[in-house]
């Protein structure tokens, strides 16, 4: 192994940055947990914004830490002093003993990033396949209704609605070309009012540019896969995103009961295929239904 590369100061700086992010990210998650308690009676958008700000700090903090440590003459000694400024000598010695293992830490982290990047790439290929294989245009009436809903939501770009023979759940994808994909089972098993509710929810994702934030999330989940706080914050974002889209769709349609019936009927249709990976958990569905109807748990 190249000794000069192994002793590269940048490698040590990156390792200490990843280690510092452990306590920094835990602090961010703790602050978000407190903020969510104070925002529990506010709109889902307020909680969504708070979670997005918290996740954004996982870009700001490691970047600032890396350049702060990198400007020092000895990143390792600076990092130890940064952490152990107010701790005992024994703790400082323990931190110093980690120095030989720092390059291995970066190597393990790099391997995890590569593996998760490959998984992410496979996911994108799968989405591309869903949009190209066994798809067909929906009825003209459904297309016209989708256009009307898009106009009511203020979506200026054209949105294509397709029926899929292999998709198990309704979904929205595409950065340049927005596509709403409806499973054939949903088109056959839902009433027109229920289909309208499903389309309204997917269009709400487009109106809110959720696909951009989702891409940001997946990148950070890949880079900082080792940090539980990243996954927890990302889960809060996804939960509040769905809540916000539910509220937008209900406000557009004006009928909470119809919307809830569409949610529960989609759950029954999703229970038919033998692939539970894409299905919502019962707890998430119940929480959404209770919140929409305003009933206690």
Secondary structure, DSSP 8 states (H G I E B T S, - for coil): --HHHHT-HHHHHHHHHHHHHHHHHHHHHHHHHHHHHHTTTS-HHHHHHHHHHHHHHHHHHHHHHHHHHHTSS-HHHHHHHHHSTTS-HHHHHHHHTTGGGHHHHHHHHHHHHHHHHHHHHHHHHHHHHHHHSSEEE--HHHHHHHHHHHHHHT--S-EEEEEESS-SS-EEE-SSSEEEEEEHHHHHHS-HHHHHHHHHHHHHHHHTTHHHHHHHHHHHHHHTTT-HHHHHHHHHHHHHHHHHHHHHHHHHH--HHHHHHHHHHHHHHHTTSS-GGGS--HHHHHHHHHHHHT---
